[in-house]
Amino acid sequence: MAFRPSKTDYELSPYTGLTRQGWIEAGEYMLEGIFRNIPSFDAPVVMPRTDTQITYPHLDRNEAEQAAERRAEIFEGLTRSFFIAAPLIRENPELTVCGYRIRDYYRNQILQSCTKAGSAYVGNYEEQQGMTGNVPFRAFQQTVETSALVICLWVCREEIWETYTQEERDKIAALLSSYAHANTVPQNWRLFNMLDLAFLHMEGYAIDRQIMRDHAQAILNYYAGDGWYRDGDAFDYYSCWAFNVYAPIWNLWYGYENEPYLAARFEENSNRLMDTYADFFDADGFTNMWGRSCIYRNAATSAFEGNLLLRRFSVDPGLARRIASGSLLQFLSREDFLNQGVPTLGFYGQFMPLVQGYSCAESPLWMGKVFLCLHFPEGHPFWTQQEKNGSWETLKAGEIKTTVLDGPALCYTNHGANGETILRTGKVVRGIDDIHGMWNYAKLCFNSKYPWEATPGGPEGEVDSQQYVLKDLTDNKLERANVTFWAGERDGVLYRRQFFGYEAAKECHWMQALNLADFPVPYGIMRVDKLRLHRRPVRLTLGAYGFPDNGTSIRWEQCGKARAVILKGKDAVGRPKQLAMTIYDGWDEIGTLASQGTNPDSERSIVAYASLTREKQYGYEPYILISQVLTRESEQDFTSEELFPIEKVEYTDPERCGGYGPVTVYLKDGSRKTVSFEGMEGRLQL
């Protein structure tokens, strides 16, 4: 059963109706699902496992490795569910769910997890190393979970932490210290060690301050600008649900008092994120499916809560709550969100193309950190200010707001016509065979209402949603764009370059490529891309968004040489959906492809796509590929002008191939966009 609050208040919360009491009920709803799967008071938080092929514990590993992973799974279930439980315990220490007194359960399980003879002992760092062969520099999942544990112990300090004896606190602190002072992953994981160290210091335990400073300076060095941190080789929500949540907490516990320079920088970075982050979400507060670990879903909104923890926060509390509540309801209001009472391994329902090997059945409970907002008391502005909807309140029906962040290479547009937010990214580097990474990061567009689709027909499929697929007709080899360079926006046009089969050691003139140029239109994005091919014959396809197929009508229209396909239907929960793809210059054909098991919203889906073939190795043929994809959340048909908005296209070369010089697209509404790739070579960034 989907979540429904017992009461709503559309005066205080005009967009969602959710109040603080509604959030409490949502947390209890989540806990009830979890505790239905816990057979006894002494049993750990281990949830039903629906996958054994991808997630851990990995059954193909040796017995010692599996044992080590089972320990990690137990700890992950405990600490991530504690994100939900801790503020509810603080709110109501007598809370009982499924017959369990929640405070007593977590008090017992935490102690057992840190006790060597305990039924749910998770092992210290040294023991985990011994179990897995003492691999140098190895880090363990427990490091991640210790940080969740200390945050939650802080939230319900009086109700749990202070009820332990000194001996029991020392036992917990010893396990925390073993991971806090040990090796970690040199990315966002450093924050986990920092929080462990800060908690220990706050509670009077000795720490190595040099280790703390080493981690803190490294975190600051990952900062790329505009509030975003580079996590490894990528930008994704880890900047928001890790860097911009844990750093503010660290400031409170340690930084403001002991490292004022670093604390000031972390505070400044969080406030810079708040300058634009609200526009990352759509008119309904929906979170876009983008980047790795998207099984954490609305955890992306926890950055707002992190900002509100700072001494000098900048986010509007009413706006923060509106987005947090909207994104919460995006998931909890769906029937397919839970499986056997716990969040699925998916975005909505179960969706294995999204899942990664470092996850287990309990991993989606990372989304529980959004319930930290209940740490704010009833009189906090987060709860008392009226909901606001930021840019969406002033954006008119045909207007578009564009945000361009060159540091993290993010461009997102808010479309007043359909209430959707479309994200376009750059500075993407994935391995040649990392199709999963390409789905997560290398899509041409990520749409808040059309989550990305996996490849129809599997990895060997010749069509991908919002991606180009290149087929070499000499050997039938397929290549996908695994690297996206960023060249920034100029005169309303975003410029990027994608390489097919990119390898750092290979000179780029030996790699097939496309220059990308695109700009927003009221209901979507128009593309004016350019081929950069050195080898033919080839076939190239370009897919639109995956369209949920729950009874879809398909119609075709033509205007001059331009052709369009229009899909009209509903998503899995019955909301009207409509998508149109139009092809202009450069393309040969437009078609549709039915698929199954590749869409995160619905079991069946359809991908509209364009295709072309280039036979001659050399020859002055069309280089420019013009197309557009439109979407709307209504049954109202697109107009002819919306489907075919181009009045004319003006080329520099007399052959109208676009081999050189600017290309100007004149639109029927009187506007125009000029696309010029000249000088792009010197602006490419990775």
C-alpha positions in Angstrom: 0.0 0.0 0.0 1.3 3.5 -0.9 1.8 6.1 1.8 -1.0 8.5 2.5 -0.8 11.0 5.4 -3.7 11.0 7.8 -4.1 14.8 7.5 -2.9 17.4 5.1 -2.6 21.2 5.4 -2.7 23.0 2.1 -2.4 26.4 3.7 0.9 25.8 5.3 2.0 23.4 2.5 0.1 24.5 -0.6 2.0 22.2 -2.9 2.2 18.9 -1.1 -0.1 19.2 2.0 2.7 17.6 4.1 3.4 18.8 7.6 5.8 17.7 10.3 3.2 15.2 11.5 3.0 13.9 7.9 6.7 13.3 7.9 6.5 11.5 11.2 3.9 9.2 9.7 6.0 8.7 6.6 8.9 7.6 8.9 6.6 5.2 10.8 5.3 3.8 7.5 8.9 3.0 6.5 9.7 1.4 9.8 6.6 -0.7 9.8 7.7 -2.2 6.5 11.2 -2.9 7.8 10.1 -4.4 11.1 7.6 -6.8 9.4 10.7 -8.6 8.2 12.5 -8.8 11.6 11.6 -12.1 13.2 12.8 -11.4 16.8 14.1 -8.8 19.1 17.7 -10.1 18.7 17.5 -10.5 14.9 19.4 -7.9 12.9 18.0 -5.6 10.2 18.5 -8.0 7.3 15.8 -7.6 4.6 14.4 -10.0 2.0 16.9 -10.4 -0.8 15.4 -10.2 -4.3 18.7 -10.4 -6.2 21.8 -12.6 -5.8 23.5 -11.9 -9.1 24.6 -8.3 -8.7 24.3 -7.3 -5.0 26.3 -8.4 -2.1 27.0 -10.7 -0.3 28.4 -12.1 -3.5 27.8 -15.8 -3.7 30.7 -16.3 -6.1 33.3 -15.3 -3.6 35.1 -17.5 -1.1 33.7 -18.3 2.3 35.8 -15.7 4.2 34.8 -12.9 1.7 31.2 -13.8 2.0 31.4 -13.8 5.8 33.0 -10.3 5.7 30.3 -9.1 3.4 27.5 -10.5 5.6 28.9 -8.5 8.5 28.8 -5.4 6.3 25.2 -6.1 5.3 24.1 -6.4 8.9 25.7 -3.1 9.8 24.3 -1.4 6.7 20.8 -2.5 7.5 21.2 -1.3 11.1 22.6 2.1 10.5 20.6 3.1 7.4 17.3 2.1 9.0 18.5 4.1 12.1 18.4 7.2 9.9 14.7 6.8 9.9 14.3 5.6 13.5 16.6 8.0 15.3 14.5 11.2 14.9 11.4 9.2 15.7 12.9 7.9 18.9 13.8 11.5 19.8 10.3 12.5 19.0 8.6 9.6 20.9 11.0 7.5 23.1 8.1 5.0 23.6 7.4 4.4 19.9 6.5 0.8 19.3 6.4 -0.7 15.8 5.3 -4.3 15.0 5.5 -5.1 18.7 9.0 -3.8 19.1 9.9 -0.8 21.3 12.1 0.9 18.8 14.4 2.6 21.2 15.2 -0.7 23.0 15.7 -2.5 19.7 18.3 -0.1 18.3 20.0 0.3 21.7 20.5 -3.5 21.8 21.5 -4.0 18.1 24.0 -1.2 18.2 25.7 -2.7 21.3 25.6 -6.2 19.7 27.2 -4.9 16.5 30.2 -3.6 18.5 30.5 -6.6 20.9 32.8 -9.4 19.8 30.5 -12.0 21.3 27.4 -10.2 20.1 24.9 -11.9 17.8 25.3 -9.2 15.2 28.9 -8.3 15.6 30.2 -6.4 12.5 34.0 -6.7 13.2 36.6 -4.0 13.6 38.9 -2.9 10.8 41.7 -5.2 11.8 39.5 -8.2 12.0 38.0 -7.5 8.6 41.4 -7.2 7.1 42.4 -10.5 8.6 39.3 -12.2 7.1 40.0 -10.9 3.6 43.7 -11.5 3.3 45.2 -8.3 4.7 45.1 -6.5 1.3 47.0 -3.2 1.6 45.0 0.0 1.6 41.7 -1.9 1.6 38.6 -0.1 2.9 35.3 -1.7 4.1 31.7 -0.9 4.0 31.6 -0.5 7.8 33.4 2.8 7.4 30.4 4.2 5.5 28.0 2.9 8.1 29.9 4.1 11.2 29.3 7.7 10.0 25.5 7.0 9.8 25.7 5.5 13.3 27.3 8.5 14.9 24.9 10.9 13.2 22.0 9.0 14.5 23.5 8.6 18.0 23.8 12.4 18.0 20.2 12.8 17.0 18.8 10.6 19.8 21.7 11.2 22.2 19.7 11.3 25.4 17.4 8.4 24.4 20.2 5.9 23.5 23.8 7.1 23.7 23.5 8.4 27.2 21.8 5.3 28.5 24.9 3.1 27.9 27.3 2.5 30.7 30.8 3.9 30.4 32.0 0.5 29.5 29.4 0.1 26.8 30.2 3.5 25.3 33.9 2.6 25.3 33.2 -0.6 23.4 31.3 1.3 20.7 33.9 4.0 20.6 36.7 1.4 20.1 34.9 0.0 17.0 34.4 3.5 15.7 38.0 4.4 16.3 39.3 1.3 14.4 37.6 2.5 11.2 38.0 6.3 11.9 41.8 5.9 12.0 42.1 3.3 9.3 42.3 3.3 5.5 39.4 4.7 3.5 38.5 5.4 -0.1 40.1 8.6 -1.4 36.8 10.3 -2.4 33.6 11.1 -0.4 34.5 8.3 2.0 37.0 10.6 3.7 34.0 12.4 5.2 32.9 9.2 7.0 36.3 9.1 8.8 36.0 12.8 9.6 32.6 12.4 11.2 33.7 9.3 13.2 36.7 11.3 14.5 34.6 14.3 15.2 32.1 12.3 17.2 34.9 10.6 19.2 36.5 14.0 19.9 33.1 15.4 20.9 32.6 12.6 23.4 36.0 13.0 25.0 38.0 10.2 23.2 41.5 10.7 21.9 41.9 11.1 18.1 44.7 11.7 15.7 44.2 15.3 14.6 46.7 15.0 11.8 44.5 12.3 10.2 41.5 14.6 10.6 43.3 17.5 8.9 44.6 15.3 6.1 41.0 14.1 5.2 39.5 17.6 5.6 42.0 19.3 3.2 41.5 16.5 0.7 37.7 17.0 0.8 38.2 20.7 0.2 40.5 20.0 -2.8 37.7 18.0 -4.5 35.6 21.2 -4.7 34.9 22.2 -8.3 32.8 25.3 -7.9 29.1 26.2 -7.7 28.7 24.1 -4.6 29.7 20.9 -6.3 32.5 18.5 -5.5 34.1 16.0 -7.9 33.6 12.5 -6.6 36.3 10.4 -8.2 36.1 11.1 -12.0 32.4 12.1 -11.9 29.9 14.7 -10.7 26.7 13.3 -9.3 24.4 13.4 -6.3 27.2 12.4 -4.0 28.1 16.0 -4.0 24.6 16.6 -2.5 23.8 13.7 -0.3 27.4 13.2 1.0 29.6 16.3 0.7 26.9 18.8 1.4 25.4 16.8 4.3 28.4 15.5 6.1 30.5 18.6 5.9 27.9 20.8 7.6 27.5 18.2 10.4 31.3 18.1 10.7 31.3 21.9 11.0 28.9 21.6 14.0 30.8 18.9 15.8 34.4 19.9 15.1 35.1 22.4 12.3 33.7 25.6 13.6 35.7 25.3 16.9 38.9 23.5 15.7 39.3 24.3 12.0 37.6 27.6 11.4 39.2 28.2 7.9 38.0 24.8 6.6 34.6 25.2 8.3 34.1 28.6 6.6 34.9 27.1 3.2 32.5 24.2 3.7 29.8 26.6 4.8 30.4 28.9 1.8 30.3 25.9 -0.6 27.0 24.7 0.8 25.6 28.2 0.3 26.8 28.3 -3.2 25.0 25.0 -3.9 21.8 26.5 -2.5 22.0 29.4 -5.0 21.0 27.1 -7.8 20.1 23.6 -6.4 16.4 24.2 -6.1 16.2 24.5 -9.8 17.6 21.0 -10.1 14.2 19.7 -9.2 11.0 20.1 -11.3 7.7 21.8 -10.6 6.5 18.8 -8.5 9.8 18.6 -6.6 10.8 15.4 -8.5 14.3 14.1 -8.3 16.0 13.3 -11.7 17.4 9.8 -12.2 21.0 10.5 -12.9 24.4 9.2 -11.8 25.3 6.1 -9.7 23.5 4.9 -6.6 20.1 6.3 -7.6 18.5 3.5 -5.5 19.0 6.2 -2.8 16.3 8.3 -4.6 15.2 11.4 -2.6 18.3 11.4 -0.5 19.3 14.0 -3.0 17.2 16.5 -1.1 19.1 16.0 2.1 21.6 18.8 1.0 18.8 21.3 1.9 18.8 19.9 5.5 22.6 20.0 5.6 22.5 23.7 4.7 20.0 24.4 7.4 22.4 22.9 10.0 25.0 25.6 9.3 25.4 28.7 11.4 24.8 30.9 8.4 22.6 29.0 6.0 21.2 30.6 2.9 18.4 28.3 1.7 14.8 29.4 2.1 13.3 26.9 4.6 9.8 26.9 2.9 11.4 26.1 -0.4 13.6 23.4 1.1 10.6 21.7 2.7 8.5 21.9 -0.5 11.2 20.1 -2.5 12.0 17.6 0.2 8.3 16.8 0.6 7.7 16.6 -3.2 10.5 14.3 -3.7 9.5 12.1 -0.7 6.0 11.7 -2.2 7.5 11.0 -5.7 8.4 7.6 -4.3 6.4 6.9 -1.2 3.1 7.6 -3.0 3.7 4.7 -5.5 2.4 1.2 -4.9 5.5 -0.3 -6.5 8.0 1.5 -4.3 8.1 -1.1 -1.6 8.6 -4.9 -2.0 7.8 -6.9 1.1 7.7 -3.7 3.0 11.2 -2.3 2.0 12.3 0.0 -0.8 13.0 -1.9 -4.0 16.3 -2.1 -5.7 15.2 0.4 -8.3 14.1 3.9 -8.8 10.3 3.2 -8.6 9.8 -0.5 -8.7 12.5 -3.2 -8.9 14.9 -2.2 -11.8 18.1 -4.2 -11.9 19.8 -2.1 -14.7 20.2 0.6 -12.1 21.8 -1.6 -9.4 25.5 -1.8 -8.7 27.6 -4.5 -7.0 28.4 -2.4 -3.9 24.8 -2.4 -2.9 22.8 -4.9 -0.8 19.1 -5.4 -0.1 19.4 -2.8 2.7 21.2 -0.1 0.7 18.1 1.8 -0.5 17.6 2.8 3.2 20.3 5.5 2.6 17.3 7.6 1.6 16.4 7.6 5.3 18.8 10.4 5.8 16.1 12.8 4.6 14.3 12.1 7.9 17.0 14.0 9.6 14.7 17.0 9.0 12.7 15.7 12.0 15.8 16.7 14.1 14.5 20.3 13.5 12.0 21.0 16.3 8.4 21.9 15.7 9.1 25.6 15.8 12.0 25.5 13.3 11.5 27.6 10.1 11.7 24.4 8.1 8.3 23.5 9.5 6.7 26.8 10.2 7.3 28.7 6.9 4.8 28.2 4.1 5.9 26.1 1.2 7.4 28.0 -1.7 8.2 26.7 -5.2 11.1 29.0 -6.2 11.5 29.7 -9.9 8.4 27.7 -10.7 6.1 30.3 -9.1 7.1 33.0 -11.6 8.0 30.9 -14.7 5.3 31.4 -17.3 3.9 28.6 -19.4 6.2 29.1 -22.4 9.2 30.3 -20.5 12.4 28.4 -19.9 15.0 29.1 -17.1 18.5 27.8 -17.9 21.2 27.3 -15.3 24.8 26.6 -16.5 27.5 25.5 -14.1 30.9 25.3 -15.8 32.7 23.8 -12.8 30.7 20.6 -12.6 29.7 20.8 -16.2 25.9 20.8 -15.6 23.3 22.6 -17.6 19.7 22.2 -16.5 16.5 23.9 -17.8 13.2 24.4 -16.1 10.4 24.3 -18.6 7.3 26.3 -17.7 5.3 24.6 -20.4 5.4 21.1 -18.9 6.9 21.6 -15.4 9.9 19.3 -16.3 13.6 19.8 -15.5 16.0 18.6 -18.1 19.7 18.0 -17.2 22.5 18.0 -19.7 26.0 17.0 -18.5 29.7 17.0 -19.5 33.1 16.0 -18.1 31.9 12.4 -18.3 34.5 9.6 -18.5 33.4 5.9 -18.6 35.2 2.7 -19.7 34.6 1.5 -23.2 32.6 -1.5 -21.9 30.9 0.3 -19.0 27.4 0.5 -20.5 25.9 0.8 -17.0 28.1 3.9 -16.4 27.0 5.3 -19.8 23.4 4.9 -18.8 24.0 6.7 -15.6 26.2 9.6 -16.8 26.5 9.8 -20.6 22.9 10.3 -21.7 22.4 13.4 -23.8 19.5 14.5 -21.6 18.1 13.4 -18.2 14.5 14.3 -17.7 12.8 14.5 -14.3 9.6 12.9 -15.6 11.3 10.4 -18.0 13.9 8.4 -16.1 16.6 6.9 -18.2 16.0 3.7 -20.1 18.4 0.8 -20.4 19.3 -0.5 -23.8 16.4 -2.2 -25.6 17.4 -5.7 -26.4 20.4 -5.7 -24.0 23.9 -4.4 -24.4 24.1 -5.4 -28.1 21.1 -3.3 -29.0 21.5 -0.8 -31.8 19.2 1.9 -30.2 19.6 3.6 -26.8 17.4 6.2 -25.2 19.0 9.7 -25.3 22.2 8.3 -26.7 23.9 7.9 -30.0 24.9 4.4 -31.1 27.4 3.9 -33.9 27.6 0.7 -35.9 30.6 0.0 -38.1 29.2 -1.7 -41.2 32.5 -3.4 -42.1 32.6 -5.5 -39.0 29.1 -4.8 -37.4 30.9 -3.5 -34.2 28.8 -1.2 -32.0 30.2 1.7 -30.2 28.7 4.1 -27.7 29.8 7.5 -26.6 31.7 6.8 -23.3 33.3 10.2 -22.9 31.7 13.6 -23.0 33.8 16.8 -23.2 32.3 20.1 -22.1 32.7 23.3 -24.1 30.1 25.5 -22.2 27.2 27.6 -23.4 27.3 30.4 -25.8 24.3 32.5 -27.0 21.9 30.0 -25.5 23.4 27.0 -27.2 25.2 24.3 -25.1 28.3 22.8 -26.8 29.8 19.4 -26.0 31.7 16.6 -27.8 31.2 12.9 -27.4 33.8 10.3 -28.4 32.9 6.7 -29.3 35.3 4.1 -27.7 37.5 6.8 -26.2 40.8 5.7 -24.8 43.2 8.1 -23.1 46.2 6.5 -24.7 44.8 6.8 -28.2 45.1 9.9 -30.3 41.6 11.3 -30.7 41.8 11.6 -34.5 41.5 7.8 -34.5 38.2 7.9 -32.6 34.8 8.5 -34.1 33.1 11.5 -32.6 30.2 14.0 -32.6 30.1 17.6 -31.9 27.0 18.3 -29.8 25.0 21.6 -29.9 21.6 21.8 -28.3 19.2 24.4 -26.9 15.9 24.3 -25.1 12.5 24.8 -26.6 9.3 25.1 -24.5 8.6 21.4 -24.3 12.1 19.9 -24.7 15.4 20.1 -26.4 16.4 20.8 -30.1 19.7 19.3 -31.3 22.0 20.6 -34.1 24.8 18.1 -33.9 27.7 17.5 -36.3 29.3 14.3 -37.4 33.1 14.0 -36.9 33.7 10.6 -38.6 37.0 9.3 -40.1 35.7 5.9 -40.9 32.7 4.7 -42.9 30.4 2.9 -43.8 28.5 3.4 -40.6 24.9 3.4 -39.3 24.0 5.9 -36.5 21.0 5.9 -34.3 19.7 8.4 -31.8 17.0 7.5 -29.3 14.4 9.7 -27.5 13.5 9.1 -23.9 12.1 5.7 -23.0 8.3 6.0 -23.1 6.3 3.8 -20.6 3.9 1.6 -22.6 0.7 0.9 -20.8 -1.4 1.2 -23.9 0.2 3.7 -26.2 -1.1 5.2 -29.4 1.4 6.0 -32.1 0.9 8.4 -34.9 3.1 9.9 -37.6 3.1 13.4 -39.1 5.1 15.1 -41.8 5.7 18.8 -42.7 7.8 19.2 -45.8 10.9 17.1 -45.3 10.5 17.0 -41.6 8.9 13.9 -40.0 7.6 13.3 -36.5 6.4 10.4 -34.4 4.1 11.0 -31.5 3.5 8.6 -28.6 0.6 9.1 -26.3 -0.3 7.0 -23.3 0.1 6.7 -19.5 2.8 5.8 -17.0 2.5 3.0 -14.4 0.4 5.1 -12.0 -2.0 6.3 -14.7 -0.6 9.8 -15.3 -0.9 11.0 -18.9 2.3 11.0 -20.9 3.1 12.3 -24.4 6.3 12.3 -26.4 7.2 13.6 -29.8 10.4 13.2 -31.8 10.9 15.2 -35.0 13.8 14.8 -37.5 15.0 17.4 -39.9 18.3 17.7 -41.8 20.8 14.9 -41.9 18.6 12.0 -40.8 17.3 9.2 -43.1 14.5 7.6 -41.1 12.5 7.8 -37.9 11.0 4.8 -36.1 10.0 3.2 -32.9 11.3 0.2 -30.9 9.3 -1.8 -28.4 11.1 -3.0 -25.3 10.5 -5.0 -22.1 12.3 -4.8 -18.7 14.4 -1.7 -19.6 12.2 1.1 -18.3 12.3 2.1 -14.6 8.6 3.1 -14.6 6.9 0.4 -16.5 7.6 -3.2 -17.6 6.9 -2.4 -21.3 8.2 0.7 -23.1 8.8 2.2 -26.5 11.8 4.2 -27.7 11.4 6.5 -30.7 14.6 6.9 -32.7 16.2 8.4 -35.7 18.7 6.7 -38.0 21.1 7.4 -40.9 23.7 5.5 -43.0 26.9 6.9 -44.4 28.4 4.6 -47.1 31.3 6.5 -48.6 34.6 6.6 -46.8 35.1 10.2 -48.0 32.6 12.6 -49.5 31.0 15.9 -48.8 27.7 14.7 -47.4 25.4 16.2 -44.7 27.3 16.6 -41.4 24.6 18.4 -39.5 21.9 16.4 -37.7 18.8 18.3 -36.6 16.2 16.8 -34.3 14.0 17.6 -31.3 12.3 15.6 -28.5 9.2 17.1 -26.8 7.4 15.8 -23.8 4.3 16.8 -21.8 2.2 15.5 -18.9 -1.2 15.9 -20.5 -3.5 14.5 -23.1 -3.6 17.7 -25.1 -2.1 17.1 -28.5 1.0 19.0 -29.6 0.3 21.6 -32.2 1.8 21.5 -35.6 3.9 24.5 -34.8 5.3 22.7 -31.7 6.0 19.5 -33.7 7.6 21.4 -36.6 8.9 24.7 -35.1 11.6 25.4 -37.7 10.8 28.0 -40.4 14.2 27.5 -42.2 17.8 26.5 -41.7 20.5 28.7 -43.1 23.9 27.2 -43.9 27.2 28.8 -44.7 28.3 26.3 -47.3 26.3 26.3 -50.6 25.8 22.5 -50.5 23.8 23.0 -47.2 25.8 20.2 -45.6 27.2 22.2 -42.7 30.8 21.1 -43.3 32.0 24.5 -42.3 30.7 27.8 -40.9 27.8 28.7 -38.7 24.3 27.1 -39.1 21.4 29.3 -38.2 18.0 27.8 -37.2 15.1 30.2 -37.7 12.0 29.3 -35.7 8.4 30.0 -36.4 8.0 32.0 -33.2 10.4 34.6 -34.7 13.5 33.6 -32.7 16.6 32.1 -34.1 19.7 30.2 -32.8 23.1 30.2 -34.5 25.3 27.2 -34.0 29.0 27.6 -34.6 31.5 24.9 -33.8 34.5 27.1 -34.8 37.0 27.4 -31.9 35.3 24.6 -30.0 38.6 22.6 -30.0 40.2 25.1 -27.6 37.3 25.1 -25.2 36.9 21.4 -24.5 37.1 20.4 -20.9 37.1 17.1 -19.1 
